[in-house]
Amino acid sequence: MSKLLKPLVIFAVVLALGIAGWRQYSQDRAGTNVFSGTIEARESRIGSRVGGRVARLLVREGDTVTKGQRLIEFDPGELREDLAAAEAAGRQAREALRELQAGTRPEQISRLKAAERQARSQLQKLQSGSRPEEIAAARAAVEQARAMLQKLERGPRPEEIRRALSAVDSAAADRQLAQQSLKRTQDLYREGAIALQARDEAERQASVALAREKQAREMLAELKSGTRSEDLRAAKEALNEAQQRYRLVQKGPRSEEVAGAEAGLQQAKALLAEGQAGPRPQQIAQAKAAVEQADARARSLKIRLAERAVYAPRAGRIQILSCEVGDMVTAGQPVASLIDPADIFVRFYIPASRLRLLHVGDTVRIDTDDGRQATGTVEQIPDRGEFTPRNRQTKEDRDLEVFAVKVRISNPDGQIRAGMSANMRVAR
């Protein structure tokens, strides 16, 4: 009996110690309430509303930016030229509107009256036909052109050739005399009898005499060769034009010319009446519409120019720039990523048995692995837990149910960064 009792006593002692140890372990575990997680940050992937070629990068990775700050600019292409043209058109339209609203100026009325008088005079002239002096002048022009043609056809007269020969002889004699005088002057200059200026003058006179002789010989050669064919053609064309003009003057104005002059007079009268009456309401309305249209186009182009850039949607730090100068970017393509260092959080996976320790709005203490401390606020506790394994088969499996509690971290100085490991300590 004693041999059986001894093992039972030993078993009871071991069991009691095990139960006590398990209870102590459970109490220590419950008293710790420290949960681990990784710090995350809300990342914004920034895209372009329009496509284009990257012209400038205004920030670098790691730069801190403000909301609305321009990050990337695209090549504006022809939009700047189109905007300048639209603004010029707007200025012209506004100037035209101001002129209409101011009414017709006195000097404009004077010009319209002068145009009306001129149109009336032209019509009267056509209706009265050609005057005798106009016919006489046209006839005289025909006779003059005919006489010129006949002169060219006959060629040079003998007396003209004789005068040309005489001019050649005279020029040759002058040239010989000038050359002899130049020779004597050069001799005297070498002997030191005369100054350099006298020698230069003699050389000049010799050159002039030689040029005159050459000109006289060219004129003589031209007379001997007779009239050139191109001069004859020009004279015949001049005679033909003069004859046609004479025939037109004799016949008087054509009916279509009179009709055109009458239409011109009516148009001048209409313009004068319109100028005297001032602008019509519909003209002013059309001018206002033109101003509005030009301004609308300029505004549209300015918007399109502003869209040819990427702006920061909120304040934060540039994490990634995914384009370079010269790259082609399509509409909607992400070109950068942005995080806000002050907008960081941690997801702690809390067992269901510890969930009663936390409530939304609670303040908790956060410790990072590098020794930094911060406070956090419980922002979200999900209504549904997660399980590993995913199916709850046994009570032991249900003990593995956890809830992803989101804690917002206070990080005003931006020293705590995304990716750091952090521990949350919860009081009992």
C-alpha positions in Angstrom: 0.0 0.0 0.0 2.8 2.3 0.8 4.4 1.6 -2.5 1.3 2.8 -4.4 0.8 5.9 -2.2 4.2 7.3 -2.9 3.8 7.7 -6.7 0.3 9.2 -6.2 1.8 11.8 -3.8 4.5 12.7 -6.3 2.0 13.0 -9.1 -0.3 15.3 -7.0 2.7 17.6 -6.1 3.8 17.9 -9.8 0.2 18.6 -10.9 -0.2 21.3 -8.2 3.1 22.9 -9.2 2.0 22.8 -12.9 -1.3 24.4 -12.2 0.3 27.1 -10.1 2.9 27.8 -12.8 0.2 28.0 -15.5 -1.8 30.4 -13.4 1.3 32.6 -12.7 2.1 32.6 -16.5 -1.4 33.6 -17.4 -1.3 36.4 -14.8 2.0 37.6 -16.1 0.8 37.5 -19.7 -2.4 39.3 -18.8 -0.4 41.9 -16.9 2.0 42.7 -19.8 -0.6 43.8 -22.5 2.2 44.9 -24.9 1.3 44.6 -28.6 3.6 45.1 -31.7 3.0 46.5 -35.1 4.6 48.4 -38.0 4.1 52.2 -38.5 2.3 53.0 -41.7 1.6 56.3 -43.5 -1.2 57.3 -45.9 0.4 57.5 -49.3 -1.0 59.5 -52.2 -0.1 58.5 -55.7 -0.2 61.7 -57.7 -1.2 61.5 -61.4 -1.5 64.0 -64.2 -4.8 65.2 -65.6 -3.4 65.7 -69.0 -0.5 64.1 -70.9 2.6 65.7 -72.3 6.3 65.9 -72.2 7.9 66.7 -68.9 9.7 70.1 -69.1 10.7 70.8 -65.5 10.8 68.9 -62.2 10.3 71.5 -59.5 10.9 69.1 -56.5 13.2 66.2 -55.5 12.5 63.1 -53.6 12.4 63.8 -49.9 11.3 67.5 -50.3 8.5 68.7 -48.1 5.7 70.4 -50.1 2.6 72.3 -49.3 -0.9 71.8 -50.6 -1.3 73.2 -54.1 2.4 73.5 -54.7 3.5 72.9 -58.3 5.6 69.8 -58.6 6.0 69.1 -62.3 5.6 71.2 -65.5 4.8 69.9 -69.0 5.9 71.5 -72.3 3.1 74.0 -73.1 3.5 73.5 -76.8 1.6 76.0 -78.9 -0.8 76.9 -76.1 1.1 80.1 -75.2 1.0 81.4 -78.7 -2.7 80.5 -78.9 -3.3 82.4 -75.6 -1.4 85.5 -76.9 -3.5 85.4 -80.0 -6.7 85.1 -78.0 -5.8 87.9 -75.7 -5.0 90.1 -78.7 -8.4 89.3 -80.3 -10.0 90.2 -77.0 -8.3 93.6 -76.9 -9.4 94.3 -80.5 -13.0 93.2 -79.8 -13.1 95.5 -76.7 -11.7 98.4 -78.7 -14.4 97.8 -81.4 -17.1 97.7 -78.8 -15.9 101.0 -77.3 -15.9 102.7 -80.7 -19.5 101.5 -81.3 -20.6 102.7 -77.9 -19.0 106.1 -78.4 -20.8 106.5 -81.7 -19.5 107.8 -85.1 -16.9 110.5 -84.8 -17.1 113.7 -86.8 -14.0 112.9 -88.8 -15.6 109.6 -89.8 -18.7 111.4 -91.0 -16.5 113.8 -93.0 -14.7 110.9 -94.7 -18.1 109.2 -95.5 -19.4 112.4 -97.0 -16.2 112.8 -99.1 -16.6 109.2 -100.4 -20.2 109.9 -101.3 -19.3 113.0 -103.3 -16.5 111.2 -105.1 -18.9 108.3 -106.0 -21.4 110.8 -107.3 -18.8 112.7 -109.4 -17.6 109.5 -110.9 -21.1 108.5 -111.9 -21.9 111.9 -113.4 -18.6 111.7 -115.4 -19.5 108.4 -116.8 -23.1 109.4 -117.6 -21.9 112.6 -119.5 -19.5 110.6 -121.7 -16.0 111.6 -122.8 -15.2 115.3 -123.0 -13.8 116.9 -126.2 -10.5 117.6 -124.5 -10.2 114.0 -123.4 -10.7 112.8 -127.0 -8.2 115.4 -128.3 -5.6 114.3 -125.7 -6.1 110.6 -126.7 -5.7 111.5 -130.4 -2.5 113.5 -129.7 -1.1 110.5 -127.8 -1.7 108.3 -130.8 0.0 110.7 -133.2 3.0 111.0 -130.8 3.4 107.2 -130.5 3.1 106.8 -134.3 5.8 109.5 -134.9 8.1 107.7 -132.5 7.6 104.4 -134.2 8.3 105.9 -137.6 11.4 107.5 -136.4 12.8 104.3 -135.0 11.9 102.5 -138.2 13.8 105.0 -140.4 16.9 104.6 -138.2 19.5 107.4 -137.6 19.7 110.2 -140.2 23.0 111.0 -142.0 23.5 114.2 -140.2 23.2 112.4 -136.8 26.0 110.0 -137.9 28.1 113.0 -139.1 27.7 114.7 -135.7 28.7 111.5 -134.0 31.8 111.3 -136.1 32.7 114.8 -135.4 32.2 114.2 -131.7 34.6 111.2 -131.9 37.2 113.3 -133.6 36.9 116.1 -131.1 37.1 113.7 -128.1 40.2 111.9 -129.6 41.9 115.3 -130.1 41.1 116.2 -126.5 42.4 112.9 -125.3 45.7 113.3 -127.2 46.2 116.8 -125.9 45.5 115.6 -122.3 48.0 112.8 -122.7 50.8 115.1 -124.0 50.1 117.5 -121.1 50.3 114.6 -118.7 53.7 113.5 -120.1 55.1 117.0 -119.7 53.7 117.4 -116.2 55.3 114.0 -115.1 58.7 115.1 -116.5 58.5 118.4 -114.6 57.4 116.6 -111.4 60.4 114.2 -111.6 62.7 117.2 -112.0 61.0 118.8 -108.9 59.7 121.8 -110.9 56.1 121.3 -109.9 54.1 120.0 -107.0 52.4 116.6 -106.7 49.0 118.2 -106.9 49.7 119.5 -110.4 50.7 116.0 -111.6 47.5 114.5 -110.1 45.3 117.1 -111.8 47.0 116.3 -115.2 46.3 112.5 -114.6 42.7 113.3 -113.8 42.2 115.3 -117.0 43.8 112.6 -119.1 41.4 110.0 -117.6 38.3 112.2 -118.3 39.4 112.8 -121.9 39.9 109.1 -122.4 36.4 108.3 -121.0 34.7 111.0 -123.3 36.4 109.5 -126.3 35.2 106.0 -125.4 31.6 107.3 -124.9 31.6 109.1 -128.3 32.8 106.0 -130.1 30.1 103.9 -128.4 27.4 106.4 -129.5 28.7 106.3 -133.1 28.7 102.5 -133.1 25.1 102.5 -131.9 23.9 104.9 -134.6 25.7 102.9 -137.3 24.0 99.6 -136.1 20.5 101.1 -136.5 17.5 100.8 -134.2 17.4 97.8 -131.9 14.6 95.2 -132.3 13.4 95.6 -128.7 13.0 99.4 -129.2 10.8 98.8 -132.2 8.7 96.3 -130.3 8.2 98.7 -127.4 7.3 101.5 -129.8 4.7 99.3 -131.5 3.2 98.3 -128.2 3.0 101.9 -127.1 1.2 102.9 -130.4 -1.3 100.0 -130.0 -2.1 101.0 -126.4 -2.6 104.6 -127.4 -5.0 103.6 -130.3 -7.0 101.4 -127.9 -7.3 104.2 -125.4 -8.4 106.6 -128.2 -11.1 104.1 -129.4 -12.4 103.7 -125.8 -12.6 107.5 -125.3 -14.5 107.9 -128.6 -17.1 105.2 -127.6 -17.6 106.6 -124.1 -18.2 104.5 -120.9 -19.7 101.0 -121.2 -23.0 100.2 -119.6 -21.4 97.9 -116.9 -19.1 100.8 -115.9 -22.1 103.1 -115.4 -23.9 100.3 -113.4 -20.9 99.8 -111.2 -20.6 103.5 -110.5 -24.3 103.6 -109.6 -23.8 100.7 -107.2 -20.8 102.4 -105.7 -22.9 105.6 -105.1 -25.7 103.7 -103.4 -23.2 101.9 -101.2 -21.6 105.3 -100.2 -25.0 106.7 -99.5 -25.9 103.7 -97.3 -22.6 104.0 -95.3 -23.1 107.7 -94.8 -26.7 107.2 -93.6 -25.5 104.4 -91.2 -22.7 106.6 -89.9 -25.0 109.5 -89.2 -27.6 107.3 -87.5 -25.0 105.7 -85.2 -24.6 102.0 -84.3 -27.7 99.8 -84.2 -28.5 97.8 -81.0 -27.7 94.5 -82.7 -24.3 95.8 -83.7 -23.5 96.6 -80.1 -24.9 93.2 -79.1 -22.7 91.5 -81.7 -19.6 93.4 -80.5 -20.3 92.4 -76.8 -20.7 88.8 -77.9 -17.4 89.0 -79.7 -15.7 90.3 -76.5 -17.3 87.5 -74.4 -16.2 84.9 -77.0 -12.6 86.1 -77.0 -12.5 86.3 -73.2 -14.0 82.8 -72.9 -11.3 81.4 -75.2 -8.6 83.1 -73.3 -9.9 81.7 -70.0 -10.1 78.2 -71.5 -6.5 78.4 -72.7 -5.3 79.6 -69.3 -7.0 76.7 -67.7 -5.4 74.3 -70.2 -2.0 75.9 -69.5 -2.6 75.6 -65.7 -3.5 71.9 -66.2 -0.2 71.2 -67.9 1.4 70.8 -64.5 1.1 68.5 -61.5 0.2 70.0 -58.1 0.4 68.6 -54.6 -3.1 67.5 -53.4 -2.0 68.0 -49.8 0.9 68.9 -47.7 3.5 66.2 -47.1 6.9 64.7 -48.2 7.7 63.5 -51.7 8.6 59.8 -51.5 9.0 58.9 -55.2 9.3 60.8 -58.5 8.6 58.3 -61.3 9.5 60.5 -64.3 12.4 62.6 -65.6 12.7 65.7 -67.8 11.9 64.7 -71.4 9.7 61.8 -70.5 6.3 61.5 -72.2 3.5 61.1 -69.6 0.0 60.0 -70.4 -3.2 61.3 -68.8 -3.8 59.6 -65.5 -0.3 58.2 -65.2 1.2 58.3 -61.7 4.2 60.6 -61.6 4.9 60.9 -57.9 3.9 59.6 -54.4 3.4 61.7 -51.3 3.1 61.0 -47.6 2.2 63.2 -44.7 4.7 62.6 -41.8 2.1 63.9 -39.4 -0.5 61.5 -40.7 0.9 58.1 -39.5 -0.8 55.2 -37.7 -0.2 51.6 -36.5 -2.3 48.5 -36.8 -2.0 46.3 -33.7 -3.5 42.9 -33.9 -5.2 42.4 -30.5 -6.5 39.0 -29.3 -10.2 38.9 -28.7 -9.6 38.2 -25.0 -7.8 41.6 -24.7 -10.2 43.7 -26.8 -12.1 44.8 -23.7 -9.0 46.8 -22.6 -9.4 49.2 -25.5 -12.0 51.7 -26.7 -12.2 54.1 -29.6 -10.7 57.4 -28.4 -8.4 55.9 -25.8 -4.9 57.3 -25.5 -2.1 54.8 -25.5 1.7 54.9 -25.3 3.8 54.0 -28.3 7.5 52.9 -28.1 9.6 52.5 -31.2 12.5 50.1 -31.5 15.0 53.1 -31.6 13.8 54.3 -28.2 11.4 57.1 -29.3 8.2 57.5 -27.4 4.9 59.0 -28.5 1.2 58.9 -27.7 -1.5 57.5 -29.9 -5.3 57.6 -30.1 -7.3 54.5 -30.8 -9.1 55.5 -34.0 -10.8 52.3 -35.1 -11.7 48.9 -33.7 -13.2 46.6 -36.4 -16.5 44.9 -35.8 -15.1 41.6 -37.3 -12.0 39.7 -36.2 -9.5 37.7 -38.2 -8.6 34.0 -37.6 -5.6 31.8 -38.1 -6.6 29.2 -39.3 -9.5 30.9 -41.1 -12.1 28.3 -39.8 -12.7 28.1 -36.0 -12.7 24.4 -35.5 -11.9 24.1 -31.8 -11.8 26.3 -28.7 -8.1 26.6 -29.0 -8.6 27.9 -32.6 -11.0 30.5 -31.3 -8.3 31.7 -28.9 -6.3 32.8 -32.0 -9.0 35.3 -33.1 -7.5 38.9 -33.4 -8.8 42.3 -34.2 -6.7 44.9 -36.2 -6.9 48.0 -34.0 -5.9 51.2 -35.8 -4.1 53.7 -33.6 -3.3 57.2 -34.8 0.1 58.5 -33.6 0.9 62.0 -32.7 4.0 63.0 -34.6 4.2 66.8 -34.8 8.0 66.9 -35.3 7.9 64.2 -38.0 10.7 62.2 -36.4 8.7 58.9 -36.3 8.7 57.5 -39.8 6.7 54.9 -41.7 8.2 51.4 -41.6 9.4 51.6 -38.0 8.4 48.8 -35.6 6.4 50.0 -32.6 5.0 48.6 -29.4 1.8 49.6 -27.7 1.5 49.2 -24.0 -2.1 49.1 -22.6 -2.8 49.4 -18.9 -5.0 46.8 -17.3 
